[in-house]
């Protein structure tokens, strides 16, 4: 069942599932070698990401409730820690190795698919191209210009004469105007609010 746990409920879920799956003579070694990661997810409360990302979800859901954003983000962090770069491979590991699913906050019998992770990426990084000009949106067609033979001590003229001055003038003109919120700014806002320096050191110690 797709649950949205509080952090306390998440800890209880992990404890219960790890006992169910790994407290046996042949499996307890998994818990011992991964003890530091278990401790990290217990100390890490990222449920606040739900409030930040909520506007990216539809107000009325059709069908099943979407996956918990906190669990999705936690799973991606674990994927990074375990040095897995492919979403496809990570999805396979979640399904074949219950430990990864449990630590993410998923029931081992109900883990997200590849498409669900990419949907989450799109919500984290909303590719809004509204800031682009019409010229930028048009497909650029490269046209090779004929080479001009230069005379002795002659230099090629600048391709974009006066571009630096135009950029300076534009910056001065718009310095007091609010900047347009771009997708990278939104993603930065998520990271800024969710991750403080102390947490980052805890999760990625030097």
C-alpha positions as CSV (number, residue, x, y, z in Angstrom):
1,X,0.0,0.0,0.0
2,X,1.3,3.5,-0.9
3,X,1.6,5.2,2.4
4,X,2.7,8.8,3.3
5,X,4.4,8.3,6.7
6,X,5.4,10.8,9.2
7,X,9.1,10.5,10.0
8,X,8.3,8.7,13.3
9,X,6.0,6.3,11.4
10,X,8.7,5.8,8.8
11,X,11.2,4.7,11.5
12,X,8.7,2.2,12.9
13,X,8.1,0.9,9.4
14,X,11.8,0.4,8.7
15,X,12.3,-1.3,12.1
16,X,9.4,-3.7,11.6
17,X,10.4,-4.6,8.0
18,X,14.1,-5.1,8.7
19,X,13.2,-7.5,11.6
20,X,10.8,-9.3,9.3
21,X,13.3,-9.7,6.5
22,X,16.7,-9.7,8.0
23,X,16.7,-10.9,11.7
24,X,17.8,-14.5,10.9
25,X,21.3,-16.2,11.0
26,X,21.8,-16.1,7.3
27,X,20.6,-12.5,6.7
28,X,21.6,-10.4,9.6
29,X,25.0,-9.6,8.0
30,X,23.2,-7.2,5.6
31,X,22.2,-5.1,8.6
32,X,25.7,-5.1,10.1
33,X,27.5,-3.9,6.9
34,X,24.8,-1.3,6.2
35,X,24.4,0.0,9.8
36,X,25.6,3.5,8.9
37,X,23.0,4.0,6.2
38,X,20.2,2.8,8.5
39,X,21.4,5.3,11.1
40,X,21.4,8.1,8.5
41,X,17.8,7.5,7.3
42,X,16.7,7.4,11.0
43,X,18.3,10.8,11.7
44,X,17.1,12.3,8.4
45,X,13.7,13.8,8.3
46,X,12.9,15.0,4.8
47,X,9.1,15.0,5.0
48,X,9.1,18.8,4.6
49,X,9.8,18.2,0.9
50,X,6.1,17.4,0.5
51,X,5.1,21.0,1.2
52,X,7.7,22.4,-1.2
53,X,6.8,20.1,-4.1
54,X,3.0,20.0,-3.5
55,X,2.2,22.7,-6.2
56,X,3.7,20.3,-8.8
57,X,1.0,17.7,-8.2
58,X,-2.5,17.9,-9.4
59,X,-5.1,19.0,-6.8
60,X,-7.4,16.2,-7.7
61,X,-5.9,12.8,-8.4
62,X,-7.4,10.3,-10.7
63,X,-6.7,6.7,-9.7
64,X,-4.2,5.8,-7.0
65,X,-2.5,8.3,-4.8
66,X,0.9,9.4,-6.1
67,X,4.1,8.1,-4.5
68,X,5.3,9.8,-1.3
69,X,7.8,12.6,-2.4
70,X,9.8,12.0,0.8
71,X,10.3,8.3,-0.1
72,X,11.1,9.1,-3.7
73,X,13.8,11.6,-2.7
74,X,15.2,9.3,0.0
75,X,15.4,6.5,-2.5
76,X,17.4,8.8,-4.9
77,X,19.8,9.7,-2.1
78,X,20.3,6.0,-1.4
79,X,20.8,5.4,-5.0
80,X,23.6,8.0,-5.0
81,X,25.2,6.6,-1.9
82,X,25.3,3.1,-3.3
83,X,26.9,4.5,-6.5
84,X,24.1,3.5,-8.9
85,X,23.8,5.9,-11.8
86,X,21.0,4.2,-13.8
87,X,17.4,4.5,-12.8
88,X,16.6,1.2,-14.6
89,X,19.3,-0.6,-12.5
90,X,18.1,1.0,-9.3
91,X,14.5,-0.1,-9.9
92,X,15.7,-3.6,-10.4
93,X,17.6,-3.4,-7.1
94,X,14.6,-2.1,-5.3
95,X,12.6,-5.1,-6.6
96,X,15.3,-7.8,-6.0
97,X,16.8,-6.5,-2.8
98,X,14.2,-5.7,-0.1
99,X,16.7,-3.8,2.0
100,X,16.9,-0.9,-0.5
101,X,13.1,-0.7,-0.8
102,X,12.6,-0.7,3.0
103,X,15.2,2.0,3.6
104,X,13.6,4.1,1.0
105,X,10.2,3.8,2.7
106,X,8.6,1.4,0.2
107,X,7.0,-1.9,0.9
108,X,9.2,-4.5,-0.9
109,X,6.1,-5.9,-2.7
110,X,5.2,-2.4,-3.9
111,X,8.1,-0.4,-5.3
112,X,8.0,2.4,-7.9
113,X,8.8,1.8,-11.6
114,X,11.1,3.6,-13.9
115,X,8.4,5.9,-15.1
116,X,7.5,7.0,-11.6
117,X,11.0,8.1,-10.9
118,X,11.1,10.1,-14.1
119,X,7.8,11.7,-13.3
120,X,9.3,12.7,-9.9
121,X,12.3,14.2,-11.8
122,X,10.0,16.3,-13.8
123,X,8.3,17.6,-10.7
124,X,11.7,18.4,-9.1
125,X,13.0,20.0,-12.3
126,X,10.1,21.6,-14.1
127,X,11.3,22.2,-17.6
128,X,9.5,25.5,-18.0
129,X,10.7,27.2,-21.2
130,X,8.6,30.3,-20.7
131,X,11.8,32.4,-20.2
132,X,13.1,31.5,-23.6
133,X,12.7,33.9,-26.5
134,X,11.0,32.8,-29.7
135,X,14.4,32.9,-31.4
136,X,15.7,30.4,-28.8
137,X,12.8,28.1,-29.3
138,X,13.3,27.9,-33.0
139,X,15.5,25.1,-34.2
140,X,18.9,26.4,-35.1
141,X,20.0,25.6,-38.6
142,X,23.8,25.7,-39.0
143,X,24.9,27.4,-42.2
144,X,28.6,27.3,-43.1
145,X,29.9,30.6,-44.3
146,X,32.5,30.7,-47.0
147,X,36.0,31.3,-45.7
148,X,37.4,34.7,-46.5
149,X,41.1,34.8,-47.4
150,X,42.9,37.3,-45.2
151,X,45.7,39.6,-46.3
152,X,49.0,39.9,-44.4
153,X,48.5,41.3,-40.9
154,X,44.7,41.3,-41.4
155,X,42.4,39.9,-38.7
156,X,38.9,38.4,-38.9
157,X,36.3,40.9,-37.9
158,X,34.4,40.0,-34.6
159,X,31.4,37.8,-35.2
160,X,29.2,39.7,-32.8
161,X,30.5,43.3,-32.6
162,X,29.4,45.3,-29.5
163,X,27.9,42.2,-27.7
164,X,29.7,42.9,-24.5
165,X,28.5,46.5,-24.4
166,X,24.9,45.3,-25.1
167,X,25.1,42.8,-22.2
168,X,26.4,45.4,-19.8
169,X,23.6,47.8,-20.9
170,X,21.0,45.1,-20.4
171,X,22.3,44.2,-16.9
172,X,22.2,47.9,-15.9
173,X,18.7,48.4,-17.3
174,X,17.3,45.3,-15.5
175,X,19.2,45.3,-12.3
176,X,16.2,46.3,-10.2
177,X,13.7,44.0,-11.9
178,X,12.8,40.7,-10.2
179,X,14.5,37.7,-11.9
180,X,12.3,35.2,-13.8
181,X,12.0,31.9,-11.8
182,X,13.5,29.2,-13.9
183,X,13.5,25.4,-13.4
184,X,17.0,25.4,-12.0
185,X,16.0,28.1,-9.4
186,X,13.1,26.0,-8.3
187,X,15.3,22.9,-7.8
188,X,17.7,25.1,-5.9
189,X,14.9,26.3,-3.7
190,X,14.0,22.6,-2.8
191,X,17.6,21.8,-1.9
192,X,18.1,25.0,0.1
193,X,15.0,24.5,2.2
194,X,15.3,20.7,2.7
195,X,19.1,20.4,3.2
196,X,20.9,22.5,5.8
197,X,24.7,22.3,6.0
198,X,24.6,20.1,9.1
199,X,22.4,17.6,7.4
200,X,24.5,17.5,4.3
201,X,27.6,16.7,6.4
202,X,25.7,14.0,8.1
203,X,24.6,12.4,4.8
204,X,27.9,13.0,2.9
205,X,30.6,13.1,5.5
206,X,34.1,13.9,4.3
